Amino acid sequence: MSPAGRRPGKIDTRTMILDAARDCFAESGYDATTMRAIAGRAGVDPALVHHYFGTKSELFVAAVDFPFSPSTVLPPLLEDSDAGARIVAMFLSLWDDEATRRRMLAVVRSAMQYEAAAVMLRAFLRREVVGTFVSTLPSGDAELRATLVGSQLIGMAIARYVIALPPLSTASTAELVAAYGPTIQRYLTGKVGIV
């Protein structure tokens, strides 16, 4: 919606940019959306978009209300020799926080129901999550390893928080870290064996 088409009343610049970003990301996807296009849609100078949100990744996180920026959170976790357990613990802590869980459920459910949301989330995850793994892991198959980690975590989240499948839904965080941590660690540093 163009600024001229907005309802009367005061709308702050940050909100206008977020609305424009949601529209642009939904229409064009993450990769094809530019900060300049978002600024044009919001009717503001591109410098204001950067001022309020920094990078496109940070703007996407804000637009979908994603609870963390992968490019900030993941690298320190990957430096640890027990990265698998730390990643699982961090992932579960996000889902176990009620406010964060609601936002993440909204993102997952949107991606499952609407192609535009799936395209946007897939591009974001590919660039920001998988990209972070690829730039951090020394292996030539880092993209495969990152995708395996992601599929394991998303599968666990859907089974535990969306479907609420017992006993996974009732297991403690410590039990899940113990069960999933070694698998995630193997995906990160061990032999993955996919031809």
N, C-alpha and C positions, 0 to 999 in steps of 0.2 A: 504494500500500500504506500502510495507516495505521501510525502508530508502534507501536500495540499488536500489529500483525501482523508486525512485523519480527523477524528471528531474534535469539536472545539474544546478548549481548555488547555491548561498548561501541561505539557509532557516534557520531562527533562531529557536532555541530550543523551544521557546514558541509556535510558529506556528506548528512545528512538533508534539508537544504534543496535541495541539488542533485538528489537522487533525487526529491523531491516536485515540483520544477520540471520535470524531464524528463517525469514522469507527466502533470502538468497541461498542459504545452505539447503533448505528444503527443495527449492527449484533446481539448483545447479549442482548440488553435492559439494563436498568439502574441497576437492581438488580444483574444480572449476570456479569456485567463488574467490573473488579477490577482495582485498581490503578497500580498494578504490570503488568496486561495485557496491559494497555495503555502504560506504560513505555516500555514494550517489543516491542510493535508495533512501537513506536516512536524511538526505539533504544537508549534509555537513561536510566540512573539509576532511580529507583523509587523515590529516595530522591529528584530528580529534579522536578518530577511531584508535589510532596508535596510542594517543595520550590515555584514553580510558582503559584500553584492553591490552596494549603491548602487541603481541603477535597474533596471527590468525588462529593458532592453536589455543591460545589463552581466551580469545574471543569465542571460539567454538565451545570450550569448556563452560564459559559463562552462559552462552546461548542455550545449551542443552542442560545447564545446571549440573554439569559433571562434577563430582566431588573432589577431584584432584587432577593435577596436570602430570601425565605420565612421564614427560621428559624431565620433570623436576624430581619426582618421587622414585622412579626406577633405578637410575644409575647408582645411587648409594647402596641400594639393596643388592644389586648385582656384584658389587665389590666384595661382598661377604662370602666366606667359604661355605656358609650354610644358607646361601641365597634362596634355595627352594623353600625352606621352612619360613624364612622371613617374608617371602612373597606371599605365601599362603596365609600367614598370620596377618599381614597388612590387608590383604584382600578380604579376609573374614571380618577384620575390624571395621572396614568400610560398610560391609553388608549388615553387620550386627548393630551398627548405629542406626536408630530408627529413622532419623531425618535423612541420612544418606541413603539408606535402603529404599525409601520411597522414591527418591530421585533416580537411583539406579534401576529400580523396577520399571519406572516410567520409560527410561531409555531402552531397556531390553524389550519391554512389551511393545513400544512404538516400533522398534526395529523388526519385531516379529510380525507386526500387523500391517505396517505401511512401508511400501517399497522405498519411498523417498527417505524415510527415517533410516531404513536399512542401508541405503546407499551412503548416506551421510555418516552413519556410525562406522560402517565398514572402511570407508576412506580415512576417517579419523584414526581408527585403530591401526590400520595398515601403516599410515604415515607416522603417527605419534607413538604408538606402543611397539609395533613390530620394528619401526624405524629406530627407536631407542635401543631395542635389543640388538639390532644389526650393527649399530654404531658402537655398542659396548662389548659384545661377545666377539672373541677373536676368530671363531670358527667360520669357515667358508659356507656353512649351511645354517647360519644364524637366523635367516628368515624362516626356515623350516622349524628350527628349535623354538623360536618365538611363537609361531602359530600353534605348535603343539602345547606350549605352556598356556596360551590363551584358550585353546579348545578345552583343556582340562579344567581351567578355572571357571569358564562360562558354563560348562556342563555341570560342575559342582553347584554353581550358583542357581542354575535353573532347577536342578533336582532338590536342593535344600530350601530355596527361598520362593520359587515360583510354584513348583508342584508340591513342595513340602513332603517329600517322600521319606518315610521313616525306614530305617533308623538314622539315615543321613541328616534329616531335619532336626533330630533331637540330640545328635552327637555334640560333644563339647568342642570348643575351639582347639584345645590341646589334642584331642583325639584326631581331629581333622588335619591339624598340622603334622602330626605323627604319620598319618596315613598318606597324605598328599605330598608332603615335603620332599621325601626321597624321589618320588616320581618327577616332580618339577625339577629337582636338582639333576636328575639323570637327563632330562630334556635340555637343561642348560649346559651340562659339562660332559655327560656320558655318551655312549654310543646310542644313536637313535634308530638305526637299522632300516630306514625307509629307502627303497631303491627308486 
